[in-house]
Amino acid sequence: MNIILANHTHTALLAGLNKRLIEDEGHPNPMTIPQLAERMADWLQGEYYAYLVDVDEEIAAYCLYRDDETHYYLRQLYIDRPYRRQGIATHLLDWMYANIWIDKRVRLDVLANNNTAIAFYEHYGFKTCCLQMEK
């Protein structure tokens, strides 16, 4: 398992993974893969960084974050369907904390109905600090 920094050549790959993330978490985002690729390219050219997890020369997961000066904001963490329940998310977060997120807190958002993600993050040590609501 290797962790690599994504660049502009990974935009289409990240867009496909992002689309599956949107589907799996039941997010109402209607963007198409080309739209997601354009957004991902803008993010990577701007303030975001993405790290990919390579398992046997296949990309199994990614995380996308930015440095918000007072904390790191983890926007997306996704483990592709065939690779779940193998410890990849824990390995990726452990690596990020050991190598990147060494000096600040990390914040993230989770959809309220995504019980699997909530349970994972709570098990990893994240605590609820804000409840956002919408109508």
C-alpha positions in Angstrom: 0.0 0.0 0.0 1.5 3.3 -1.1 0.2 6.8 -0.5 1.0 9.4 -3.1 0.2 13.1 -3.6 -2.3 13.6 -6.4 -1.7 16.1 -9.2 -3.5 17.3 -12.3 -3.0 14.0 -14.1 -5.3 12.3 -11.5 -8.3 14.7 -12.0 -10.4 12.2 -14.0 -9.7 9.4 -11.6 -10.6 11.6 -8.6 -13.8 12.7 -10.3 -14.9 9.1 -10.8 -14.2 8.3 -7.1 -15.9 11.5 -6.0 -19.0 10.5 -8.0 -19.1 7.1 -6.2 -18.7 8.9 -2.9 -21.7 11.2 -3.7 -23.8 8.1 -4.6 -22.7 6.0 -1.6 -23.4 8.7 1.0 -26.7 9.7 -0.6 -25.6 13.3 -1.1 -27.9 15.4 -3.3 -25.1 16.8 -5.4 -26.3 16.5 -9.1 -22.9 17.1 -10.7 -21.8 14.9 -13.6 -18.3 13.3 -13.8 -17.1 16.0 -16.2 -18.3 18.7 -13.9 -16.7 17.0 -10.9 -13.5 16.7 -12.9 -13.5 20.4 -13.6 -14.2 21.2 -9.9 -11.5 18.8 -8.8 -9.0 20.4 -11.2 -9.9 23.8 -9.8 -9.4 22.6 -6.2 -6.1 21.0 -6.9 -4.8 24.1 -8.7 -6.1 26.2 -5.7 -6.1 25.5 -2.0 -6.7 21.7 -1.9 -4.4 18.7 -1.7 -5.4 15.1 -2.5 -3.6 12.0 -1.4 -4.2 8.6 -3.1 -3.9 5.1 -1.8 -2.4 2.7 -4.3 -3.0 -1.0 -3.6 -1.3 -3.3 -6.1 -1.2 -0.5 -8.7 -4.9 0.3 -8.3 -6.2 3.4 -6.6 -8.3 2.2 -3.7 -8.9 5.5 -1.8 -8.3 9.2 -1.6 -8.6 12.1 0.8 -9.0 15.7 -0.1 -8.1 18.5 2.3 -7.1 22.1 2.7 -5.1 24.0 5.2 -7.4 26.6 6.8 -4.5 28.2 8.9 -6.0 27.3 12.3 -7.0 23.7 11.3 -7.0 21.3 8.4 -10.3 20.8 6.7 -10.9 17.2 5.5 -13.4 17.7 2.7 -13.5 14.1 1.3 -12.3 10.7 2.4 -13.4 7.8 0.2 -12.5 4.2 0.1 -13.6 2.5 -3.2 -16.2 -0.2 -2.8 -14.0 -3.3 -3.4 -11.4 -2.1 -0.8 -13.6 -1.4 2.2 -13.2 -3.0 5.6 -9.5 -3.7 5.0 -8.1 -0.9 7.3 -7.3 1.4 4.4 -9.1 4.5 5.9 -7.4 4.0 9.2 -4.0 3.5 7.5 -4.6 6.7 5.4 -5.6 8.8 8.4 -2.7 7.4 10.5 -0.3 8.4 7.6 -1.8 11.8 7.2 -1.4 12.5 11.0 2.1 11.2 11.0 3.3 13.1 7.9 1.0 16.0 7.0 -1.4 17.0 9.8 1.2 17.3 12.5 0.6 20.8 13.8 -3.2 21.5 13.9 -6.6 20.0 14.5 -8.6 18.4 11.7 -12.2 19.2 11.0 -14.6 17.5 8.7 -18.3 17.3 7.8 -20.4 14.2 7.7 -23.9 13.8 6.4 -26.2 13.2 9.3 -27.6 10.0 7.7 -24.2 8.5 7.0 -24.1 6.3 10.0 -21.2 4.2 8.8 -18.9 7.3 8.4 -20.0 8.7 11.7 -19.2 5.5 13.5 -15.8 5.3 11.7 -14.8 8.8 12.6 -16.0 8.5 16.2 -14.1 5.2 16.6 -11.0 7.0 15.2 -11.4 9.7 17.9 -13.3 12.5 16.2 -15.9 14.3 18.3 -19.0 16.2 17.3 -18.3 19.9 17.7 -21.1 21.5 15.6 -24.4 20.5 14.3 -25.4 22.1 11.0 -29.1 22.0 9.9 -30.9 23.0 6.8 -34.4 23.2 5.5 
